[in-house]
Amino acid sequence: MGFKTGIIGLPNVGKSTLFNALTKTSSAQTANFPFCTIDPNTGEVAVPDQKLEKLAKIASSKIIIPTKMTFVDIAGLVKGASRGEGLGNKFLANIRECDAIIHVLRCFKDDNITHVSGKIDPVNDAEIIETELLISDIESIEKKIVSLKKKANSGDGIAKKELQILERILTYLSDGIPAREMDLDKDDLIIIKSLQLLTLKPILYVCNVEENSASIGNMYSSKVEDLAKSKNAKCLIISAVIEEEISKLENSSDAILFLNDLGLDEPGLNKIIKVGYRLLKLITFYTVGPKEAHAWTIPEGSSAPKAAGKIHSDFENGFIRAEIISYDDYVNCGGEQASKESGKMRVEGKTYIVNDSDIINVLFNI
């Protein structure tokens, strides 16, 4: 399992086109009118992984199983969504279920495609959506504060502490500062976890540009890049039209030639996954053998037993130890046995913190 990312934006910015391209489907209807997407479309995508392919080749694995990423194409939001305008309430509920947000911004002119605001201004578009997310979070916290005040007034010490934290966060939100930009400590995060604040979710701004601007961007995407820097957020330039064309090519070599002709070195999907992993602080580890080569996604800082639990819950519960080989050692030595003979295989216990690209063999007891 990878992670679940919601694709959001105003109507007619290219969300569904990008979703179709990334998932290589046409399940998300595309049309030139607002609220074309009503129910969220969900697609699961195999994560491109050259390391996994190399490991499988060395081990002569019969099956290759990549880790996966889930995309959710969410209905277009409009000003007033937090008050239920358009499909606001449904839209906001769908975002709460996602781990991260891809915010698609229209950075191209096309007289044939209507813009709900009547002008191309991606920074203003971004502010409209951010404002709606802020208002929704403010309402969630205000409701929680009302219930906490009753407990705090009755002498509940825990409620008093929670109340202080929420009132401080509410002040920042009311000043227009999203939760992801706040300096929140561990206690803060524990308190607000159940609220599923929308502005706490990591965000990636995607500038949807015309084909000719896919490699270097344009004046609109430059403004979005400045916005992202000011918010310490990530920003990518992608042409949804190009991604859609790539998704229709059956031959990977044709896709590479197509990209090279446009001055691009890789599909937008690859870029989104790479940035997404960094946003959510995820890493990949592998299990490799003649039967299969399998990639697994876990959060940074995961212990060996937690990683083992991704493979099977019995592995975590009955964890004894793990045999670890780094990716570089596995490749340089030419496989598991050679790595072991070269002294590159380590035996680690329950306190071992898994590194990105570790090859792991779990020993357990049921």
N, C-alpha and C positions, 0 to 999 in steps of 0.2 A: 504494500500500500504506500502511495506517495502522499500527496496532500490535495485538499479540495480548494480550488481557486475560483472565485466568482468574477465573471466579466461584466462590468457595469459601465454606465455612461448615459448621456442624454439619448433620446431617440435619434435614429438616423446618423450615428457616428461610425458605424461599421462593426458593432459588437457581434452580431450574428454571422456576418461574413467572416470575421476572424475566427469565431467558434467553429464554423463549418470547415475552415481551412485547417485549424489545429487538430480537429478530430477526424479530418478527412471524410466528412459526411456532408449531407445536405439536410440534416434533420432540423436545423434551425431555419424557419421560414424567413426569407429576406424580402422586404418590400419597402416602398418609399412612402410610408406613413407611420405616425407615432403608434406605439403599443402593438407593433407587429408581433413581438414576442410577449406572450401573456404568462404562460406557464414556463418555468425555467427548463431549458434543455440541458441535459447532462451527458458528457462524453468522457470516456476513459482513454488515455493516451499512453502508449508505451514510451518510456523515457529513453531517448537515444543514448547509447552507452558504448563507446569504443573500447573501454577497459573490459567490459563484460564479454564482448566479442573476442577480444584477444585471449582472455582467460579460457574461454570455451574452446578456442582453437588449440591452445597448449594442452588442455586436459582431454581433448577429443570428446567433448560433451555432446551427447545426442540431442539434448534439448536446451534451448536458451530461454530463460525467463527473466525479462527485464522488470524493474520496478515501474510503477504506474503513477500517473498524475491525473486527477479528475478536474475537468473544466465545467463550469456551470454558466450558461448564457442566461443572464437575468434581465427581466423586462426593463425598458428604458425609463429612467426617472425624470420627473419634471419638478419645477419650482413648486413648493407646497406639498411635496410628497409626505413629509413628516406629519402633515395635517390630513393625509388621506387623499390628496389630489392625484389624479391619474390612477396609477396602480400602486400608489405609495406604500400603503401598509403591507401589501403582499411583497413588494420589492424589498423593503427593509427586513422583513422576516426571512426572506431567502438569503440575504447577505449574512445574517447572524449565523447561518449554518455553515458558512465558509471559513477556511483558515486564513485566507489572504484575499486581497482584492487586486484585480487588474482593471485600472480605470482607463477606458479607451476614450481618447480625445480627438475630435475631428480637426485635422490640420491640413485640409485640402479644400479647394473650391470646386464646386460642381453645381451649375445652375439647374441641373436635372434632379438633384437630390435636395429636398427641403431641409432647412435647418430650423428647429423649433423657435430659436431666438431671432431668426431673420438675418443673422450675420455670423461670420466665422471669427470666433474669439475663444480659443481653447482654455485660456486662463480663466476667463469669466465662467466658462462651462464647468471647469474644475471647482471653482468657488461655489457655484450653485449646489453641486452635489455635496461638497464638504459641509456646507451650511445645513443641508437637510440631515446629514448624518449627525452633526453636532446637536441639532435640535432634538433629534430622536434620543440621543444619549442623555441629554439634559433632562428630558421627560422621564427616562428610566431611573435616573439617579434621584430626581425629586420625589418620585413615588416611593423609592426605597427609604429615603430620608424620613418621610412621614411615618412609616412603620417603625423605624429605628428610634425616633424621638420618644415614642410612647414607652419603649423598653428602657431607654436611657433615663427618662424621667422617673422610672420606677426603681432606679438604682442598679441597673444591669451594666456592669463594668465593660463587658465585651461590646455591648451595643454602643456605649459611649465612645469607645475607641474607633469602632467602625464608622460612627457618625462623624467624627472629626476628619477621618480620611475622606469620606464621601463629600463632605462640605468643602474640603480643600480642592478636590478634583472638580467639583461643580463650579467653583470660582474660575478655574482655568478654562473649562469648557465654555462658560458664559463669556469669557474674554476672547473666544474664537480659537482657542488652542486645543487641537485634537489630542486624545489620550495618548496616541503613539509618540507624540512630541514631548510628553511630560517626563519628568525624572521620577519614575515610580519604583519603589523598592519592593522586595519580596512580599512584605505584609500588605502593601497596597494592592498588588496583583492578586493576592489570595482573596481579598475582600471584594474586588470588583469582577472576579472571574465569572460568577454566576450571572452577572448582568449582561455578559456578552456584548460589551460596548463596541459599536460599529467603528468608531474612530480609533480604537486600539489595534485593529487589524492591520498588519503590514500592507503597504500599498505600492503598486508599481504603475507608474504612468506610462501608457502606451500611446505614442503619437501616430495616428493613422494618416499617413501622407500619400500623395499621389505617386505613381510608379517612378517618375523621373527624380523624385526626391528621396527615394528609399535608402540610398547609400550615405547621403550627407545631410538630409533634412531640409527644412525651409525656414522662412521667417516665423511661421507659427510654432513649429517644433522648438525653435531656439527659445521662444518665450516660455514654453513648458519646461525646458531644461533648466532655465533660470528659476522657475517656480519650484521644481524638484530639489534643486540645490538649497534653496532657502528653507525647505522643509526637511532637509537631510533625507530625501526619498530617492528612489531609483526611477530612471526614465529610459525608455527604449523607443527607437524610431522603427516603425514597421509599416509596410504597405499591405493592408488586408487583401487587396486585389492580387498582389504578387503571391502572397501566401496561398490564396485560393488557386492560382494557376499551378503553383508547385504541387499542391495536394492532388491535382489531377494527373500529374506525370507518374507513370508506373515505373519508369526506369530511373534509378538514383543518379546515374551518370548524366542523364538528360537534365535532371534537376540541378546538378552541380554546374553544368554548362550554362543553363538558364540564369542561375545566380551570378556566375562570373561575368556574364555579359552585362549585368546590371551593376557590377562593382560590389557585389555582396559575397561574403565568404561562407555563410551558413543560413539556413532557414530561421525565420523568426521564432518558431517553436523552440529550437535549441536555446536561443537567447533567453526566452521567457523561463524555461526550466532552470537554466543556470542561475538567473537572478532570483527566481522563486526559491531555490534551495538556500541561497544566501539570506533572503528575507526571513525565512522560517527557521534558519539555523539547522538545516538538515544535513545528514551525511549518508553515504552508501557503504554497506559492507557486502561481502560475497560469500556464498557457499559454492564450492566448485568440485566436480567429480565427473567420472565418465558418463553417468546417467544424465546429469543436468548441471548447468551453470546458472546460478540464481542470484539476482541483485535484490537487496533489501534496504529500505529507507528507515532511518531512525533519527531522533533529535541528537544534536551535538551533546556530548557529555553523558551519553547513555553507558551504563555499565554492561559488562559481558552478559550477566543474567537477563537484563532487559532486552539486549539484542537477541539472545537465545529465544526469548518469549515471542519475538516477531516471527520466528520460524514455527514454533508450536508452544502453546502454554505449558505443556509438560516439560519442555526443555528449560524453562525458567524455574518452574517449581522444583524440579529435580536436578538443577544445575550442580555439577561437580567442579569442572574446570573447562577451559577452552584452549585449543591449540590455535595459535595465531601466526600468520605469515603476512608480512606487508606486501602490497601489490608489486612494488619494485623488486623485492627479493624473489617473489614467485616468478615474475617474468624473466629476471636476469638469470635465475637458476634453471629455469625451464620446467617448472612444475612443483608439485607438493613433495614428492620423494626426494628430488634433488635438493630442494630447499631444506628438508629435514637433515639430509646427509651433510649439508654445508653449515649446519648449526643455525639456520635462519628461522627455524620454527621455534616459537616460544610457548611455554605453558603458563597460562594466566588464570588467576582465581576470580572470586566474586567481586573484588574491588577494582578490577581492570576496567579502564575507560576506553571504549572502542574508538579507534582512529578511522578517519575516512579511508575507504578502499582496503581495509583489512580483509583478508581471507580467513574465515573462521570455521573451525570444526568443533562442535559442542559435544562434550561428554556429560552424560546425565544419568540419573537414577529415577525410576518411576516408583 
